[in-house]
Amino acid sequence: MRDTMLSVRNLSLDFHLRTHILHAVRDVSFDLRRGKTLCLVGESGSGKSVTARALMRIIDKPGRLVGGQILLDGPDGVVDIAALPERGREILALRGGRIGLVFQEPMSSLSPVHTVGSQIMEAIRQHRKLSKKDARVRAADLLRQVEIPDPERMLDRYTFEFSGGMRQRAMIAMALACDPDILIADEPTTALDVTTQAEILDLIRRLQQERGMAMLLITHDMGVVAETADDVAVMRYGRIVENGPVDRIFHAPTHPYTRQLLDATMKLERGAAGSPATALFEAKAVEPVISVRGLTKSYGSVGKIFGFGSGNGGALKAVDNVDFDLYPGESLGIVGESGSGKTTLGRLVLRITEPTSGRITYRTAEGREIDVTDLNKAELRAYHRDVRLIFQDPFASLNPRMTVRQIIADPLLVSGKMTDQQAGEKVAELLKMVGLDPLAMERYPHAFSGGQRQRIGIARALALEPRVIIADEATSALDVSIRSQILDLLLSIRQRLGLSFLFISHDISVVRYFCDRVVVMHKGHIVETGDAETICTDPSAPYTRRLISSVPNPDPRNKRMLHRMRASS
């Protein structure tokens, strides 16, 4: 027991809703040990995050603890956190003092109207009797520890001035402000690209070893689990269905659900069969449906703003002289780190964003070539019927005040091609195609799960029978098993309808599974292009090799990230 920092025994938690009681967590037990990492894994809705929040007694109403113990070992003996008053002095001293918490989304967890430094200083002074001057020195030291450059200056910056990785580092600095014994990290790398994710996990691991902290890491990424965990607890429907050492969980799982999670992960690692069109476009036997040549998008030309200079001295080139072809029936992956220009490239192809220079040629079904950059509004509307977009966030992209029928029928009615009755019949057909019950078309988006909402988004994209679909991080917000289902659905639709996909993602395993060819972007440039299997297993460009080496390997016996390549200084 000496090494056990926190012991959870038979923890149960209910949400008392208007119509029923939701048993969110049931009889959960686990231990957090000094210097060790326990990974709590499972799909969305399994109870992972609410379990973590229960350890600090920050459960949102109407949730409440209904049973169990949370035993924290300390210098004055063992304290049962579950028995402490929710707003008492003892529990306030534990939050941020003995137990630190890193939230999933730092942008919504950090205040946008206060500097990063003032927020870290507030956390320090809440638990330590320090002057503002000493707290600022401590805050700068914390930013230095989490490897944020020029920490004294960065203390006076606001959240929006930090990149995603830097915001997560600032959250870690705040969580570590008072030297906690236990660190809870709730999906700390979900929204990050693979290299930033690797850096954050390296940072957390180093700080944990230096401080001897116990850590609870919550994630649905089995690759991250394999790379970081000492022990694993698998949750489903509010219960822990299996737990044990990481090696046994990965190589000798006993519960069917654990095997299902691992099978879905390994399925993406293996990759899917290439499309029948692969040989055709490799042999250049067909003409590309979209050709991009010299495409460039610049922002912030200093000379043009202030009226002096050449007009391009201060310009940031988000996309710089990009060339590629997309063939009929092909899935072309666009990969790279955050800020590499992937999303901007997709928006340029759609002409949601106007290019600075370059040419986008679209070849119609009749074989006529159109320069997309020269289209007027009416012509662009026709182009957007053929080239559609699947958004990254399936909830934010669906109107919460419209039913599923209205959402999917909207492009059909706007195009003027169908009556309301015909549109309703088409919606039912599309819902069947994406594996949803047509009887659910009168429900609203909030009544569906994340995976179901993404299927609705796909149905809307297919409504006008497009030839090309641009999928911008279309599976990044989904659990691994749901991600696998959505990718299989898209592969099936692609084969059935002969669609071409421009698939934008930072998830290498997803790109390897879904795409025929891959374009690798770095700082607006294309650094390498090739077939998906070659790019993912034997890349030639140094940047691509560094990118691939940062991808977590879902096997604790072969930790790829331990030997990853770093960027040269």
N, C-alpha and C positions, 0 to 999 in steps of 0.2 A: 504493500500500500504506500510505501514511502515515495515511490516514483509516480504514483497516481495523483495528478493535480486535481482532476475533477471526475466525479463518478455519478452518472445518471442512472437512476433505478426506477423502472416501471412508470416512466413519464407518460401522462395522458393529458390531452388538451382538446377542448371542445369549442365550437363556435355555435352559439345559440342564435339561430336565424329565425325569421318570422314564421316560417312554415315547418321547420324541423331543426334538429340538432345535428350538426356535422361533426363527426368524430375525426378530427384532423390528424391527431397523433394518438397512438394506442400502445401502451406498455413498452415504451422504447427504453432500452438500457445499453449503455456503452461507457467506456473509460477513456479519459485523455491523459496520456503519460508524458512526463517531462522529456523534452527534446524529441518527441515522436509526433508523427502526423497521422491522424485518422481522417480518411476521406469518406464523406457521407454522400452516396451516389443514388441516383434514381431519376425518373422522368419528372417533368413539371407536374405539380399537384400531388407529389408523393409525400410531402410533409417535411422536406429537408430544411427549407428556410425558416419555417415556423418553429421547428425544433431548435434551430440555432438561436432565434430571437427569444425563445422561452428561457434559454440559459442566462440571459441578461434581463429577463422580465420586461421585455418591450413588445409584448404581443398586442396587436391592434384589436380594438373592440369590434365585435362582441366576443372575441376569443378569451378563454380563461383556462388556467390550470385546474384540472379536476382530480389529479392524483399523481403520486410518485415523488421522488426526491432528486434534488440536484446538489450533491455534496461536494463542497469546495474545501480542499485542504489548505490550511494557512498557518501562520506562526502562532495564532491563538487557538488552534484546534480546528475541527471540522465544522463548517457552517452549511446549513441547508438553505440554499437560495430560494427554493420553492416555498419555504415557510416565512420568508422575510416580507414585511409590508411593502407593497408595490411602489410606493412613493417615499419610503423611509430613507433615513440617512445612510443606513448600511448598504442598501442596494445601489444608491447613487454613488457611493464610494467605490463599489465594485466595478460599475460601468466605466470603462476607460482607465480605471486604476489597476485592478487585478486582471480584468478581462478586456481585451481590445477587439474591435469589430471592424472589418473591412467590408463595405457594402459592394453589391454587384455593379451598380451604375454610379460612378463617382460624380457625373455631371448633375444628377438629381439629388445626390447626397451632400454635395458641397454647396454653400450659399453663393449665388451669383452676384450678390451685392456687397460682399465683404471680401477683403483680400485673403489669399491663401494663408499668409502669415498670421493675420488676426484670428483666423479660425483655429490654427494650430496652437497659438498662444492661449486662446480661451480654454482649449482642452488641457493644456499644461497647468494653468492657474486654477482650474477647477479642482485639481488634486494636489497641487504643490504650492506652498507659500513662497512665491517668487514675485519680485517686482516685474514691471513691464519690460524693463531693460534686460533683466536676466532671462525672462521668458522668451524674448526675441532671440537672444544668443542661443538658447536651447532649441528654439524652432529652426534657426539656421543650421545648427548642428544636425538636427533630424533630417532636414532636406539634403544635407551633405551625405548622410548615411544611406539615404535611399537613392543616391547618385543623380540628384538634380543639379546641373551645372549652375555656377554663380548663385548660390543659395541666398546670400544677403539681398541681392537684387530681386530674385524671384519671390521673396516673401511679400513684396509689395504689388505683385501681379494678381489679377483676378482669374477665376476659374476658366473663363472662356478664352483666356490667353495661353492656356496650357493645352498640349495635345492629349489624346486619350490615355497614352501610356504615362505621361507626366501627371495627369490628374489621379491616376491609380496610385502612383508613387506618393503623391501628396496625401492620399487617403491612408496609405500604409504608415507614413510618417505620423499622422494624427493618431492612428491606432496604437502606435508604439511610444507615444509622447511620455507616458508615465511608467515605462518599463513593465508592461503586464506580464503575468505568469502564463496566460493563455491567450492565444490569438485565434479568433474565428474569422475565416475568410469565406464570404458567401459569393461564389461564382466570380472570383476576382479577375478572371481573364476572358470571360465569355465574349465581350465585344471587341477584343483586341486581335490584331493580326498575329501570325505565328511567331515572328521574330520578337515583337513586343511582348507577347505572351511568355516566350522563353526567358526574356530578360526579367520580367516580373516574378516568374516562378523561381529563377535563380536568386533574385534579390530576397524573396521571402525565405527561401531555404537557407541562405547565408545568415540572415538576421536571426532566424530560429536557432541555428547552430551556435552563433555567438552568444545568444541570450539564454539558451536552454529552455525555450518556451515549449509548451504543449500546443499543438495546433489542430483545429477542426477545419478541414477544407471541404467546402460544399461544391460539387460540380456534377455535370452530366457527361463530361468528356472522359471517356475511359482511357484515352491516351495520357491525359494529365494525371489520372489516378495511377497508372502504371509507372509514370516518371517520378511521382512525388510521395506516394503513400507508404507508410509502414503497415498500417492496418486499414481494412475497408469494411464499411457497413452499408449494405444495400437496402434501400427503403422502397416500399411499394404500398400504396393506399394507407399511409400513416403508420405502417409497421416495419420493423427491421426483419427482412425475410432471410438474410444470411450475413454473417460477419466472420472475420478472421484475418490472418496475415495476407498481404497483397499477393504473394506468390500462389498461395492455395486458391484464392478467389479467382485468379486468372487461369490457372492451369488445372484445377480440380474443383470447379464450382459444383455445388450440390442442388441448388434451387433452380427450377426451370426459368424463372424470371432473370436471374443472373446470367444464365446461358443465353437467353434471348438478347440481353444487352450486349454481351460479348460477340455474339454471332452478327448482330447488326453492325458493330464496329469493324469486325474482321471482313465483313462483306464489302465495306467501303475501301478497305486496304487492298483487297484483291483486284478491284476494278471490274467493270462490266464489259461485255463483248462489244467490239466496235460496230458501228452502223454499217449496213450494206453499201452505203454510198462512199465509204472510206476509200476503197480502191479507185473509184471514179475521180474524186477530186484530187487524190494523190497523183494520178496519171494525167491530171488536167484535161480529162475527157469531157467535163462539163464546164459551163461558164459560171463564175461566182454570182450569187444573188446580190451580194453587197461587196463593193470594192472601195477601200479607203486608201487615198494617196496624199502624202504630205500634210496630214491633218494636224493642225496646231491650234491651241487655245492659250492665249496670254492674258494675264490679269495685272492690273496696277502699273501701267506704264508711267513712270515718274515724269518723263519729258512731256508727255501729252497733258498730264494733269497741271503742271506748273508752267507750261509754255516755253520750255527751253530744252536744249539737248536734242538728241536724235529721235527721242520718243520711244526707245526700247531699252534704255539703260537700266531702268528699275523694274522691268516686266518679269513677272513670274510665269514661266511656261508650264502650265498644268499638264498639257499634252504637247509633245514636241516632235513634229515631223514623223507622224505614225503612218505606217503602211500595213495593211493586211487584207485578206480576202475571206469571205464567208460563203461556203458552197451550199447548194441545195441539200437538205437532209443532214447537214453537219452540225455538230455541237462544238463550238469554238470557245475554249475557256480563256478568260482574261484574269491573270493572277498577279499579286504583288502586295506590298505592304500598304498600310493606310497612308494616303498622300501620294501614292504612285501614279494616280491619274486614271484609275480603272473606271470609277463612277462617272467622272467627267467625260471619258471616252464614250461610254454608253449614252450619256445625255447628248453628246455631239452627234452620234449616229441617228438618234431620234430627232435631232434638231430642236430639242427643248432648250439647249444652250447653243448660241451662235458661234461657229468657229471663227478664229482670227484669219486663218488661211487654210488651204487644202481643198480636196475634192472628195465627195462621197457619192459614188455611183450606185444606183439601185436598178437592177434588171427585173422588169415586170414579168408576169407569167407569159405574156405574149412575146417576150424577148426584147422589148424596147428599153433602151438605156436612158435613165433620168439622172440628172445632176441634182441631188437633194439640196445642195447649198443654194441653188437658184430658185427653189419652189416658192410660190406665193402662198398666202393663207389657205385658199381653197384647194390648191394642189397638195399642200402639206397635209390637209385633212384626209385626202385620199391615200397618201403615203402612210399615215398613221392607222389606216384600216388594215394595211398589209404588215406593218411593223408595230408590234405591241410590247407592253412592258409589264413584268411581274415585279412588284415592289418587295423591298427587304422586310418591312414590318407589316404583317398581314392584318394587324388590328388598326394601326394608324392610317392605313390606306383604304379602309372600308368605312363608309359613312355610317355612324352609329344610329342615325335617325331614319335610315332606309332599310327596308327588308332585303333579304337576299335576292328575292325576285326583282326588286327595283334596281339593285346594284348591278346585277348581271344583264338585265334588260336595257339598262340606260344607253350603252353604246349602240344597241340595235335600234332603239327608238330615235336616238339623235341622228343616226345615219339615214333615217326615213325609209328604210327598206322593208319594214315590217309593221303590221298593225299590233295593237296591244295583245290581242289573242294569239297571234303568231309568235310574238316575242315570248309569251308565257310558255308556249309549247317548246320553243327553242331553249329556254331556261331549264325546263325539266330534262331535256335531252342532254344539256351540258352538265347538269348536276349528276346525272347517271354516269356520264363519261369520266368525271373526276371522283366517282365512288361515294357520292352523297345521295341521300334520300330526297327525291323531288318534293315529297310532302313537307319538307322542312323549309321550302322557299319563302314562306310567309314569316319566318322567324328573323330576329335581328342578330347582327354579328356577335353581340355579347353572349348569346346563347350557345356559341360554338367554342370548341377547344382551339388552341393555336394551330394545330395541324389541319383542322377542318376549315379554319379561316383562310389558311394558305390555299386550300383546294378551291375555295370560293374565288380567291384572287386569280387563280389559274383559269377557272371557268370564265371569269370576266374577260381575261386576256384572249381566250379562244372564241369569244362570242362572234366576232366579225370574220372568223375563218382566216386568220393571218397566215402569212408565209414565213415570217421571221418573228421570234420572240426574244426580247432582251430581258434576261433574268438577273436582277441586281441583288446579290446576296440573298437569293430567294429562300434559302434553307438555313441561314446562319442563326435564326432565332429559335430553331426547333431542336427537340431532343434527338438523340442519335437514331432511335428506332423509327420515330416519325419522319426524320430526315430521309432515312432509307426508303420509307414508303412513298414519300413525295418524289424522290428521284426516280424510283421505279415507275411511278405514275407518269412523270414527264417523258421517260424513255419510251413507255408504251404509246403515249400520245404522239411523240415524234415519229415513231415507226408507222403508226396508223395514218397520220395526216401528212407525213413527209415534211415536217417543219424543220427550219434551221434555228439554232439557238446561239445567241451570244451570251455566254454564261459567266458572269462576273462574280468572283469569290476570292476570299483569302484562305479558304479551307482546301488544302492541297488534296486531301483524301477524297473530298467531294468532287473536285475537278477530275481527278484520276478516274473515278468511277463513272462519271457522266460524260466526259468530253472525249472527242476524237483527237483534236489538236489543242495545243495550249500556246498562248502568247503571254510572255512574262514581261511585266512592266516595272520600271524603276525610275523614279523622279521624272515621269512624263515620257520616257523613252521606252521602246521595245528593245530588250536586251537579248531575247532568245525566243525562237518559235520552233515548234516541232510536235511530233505526235505525243499524246499524253503519257504513254508508258515510258518513252525515252526521257522526256522532261522530268518525270517523277522518280525515275530510277537511275538515270545516267546523264544528268545535265552537263552541258559544256561551259556555260557562262559562270564565272565566280559568284555573281550575285544569286543565280538560281541555286547553285550548290549550297550557299549559305541559307537560302530560304528553305530548301528541302531538309537540311540538317537541323533546322529549328522545329520541325514538325514532331510532336510527341509520338513515340512508338507504343502501341498498346500491348507491350510485353515487358513486365518488370525485370526479366532476365536479360533484356537487350535495350538499355536506356539510351536512346539516340541523342537526347538533348545533353547528356553528360559530355559528349564529344562534338558538340555542334561548333560550326565555324562562326567566328565573330567578325564584325565589320572592322576593316583596317582603320586605324585612327588617321 
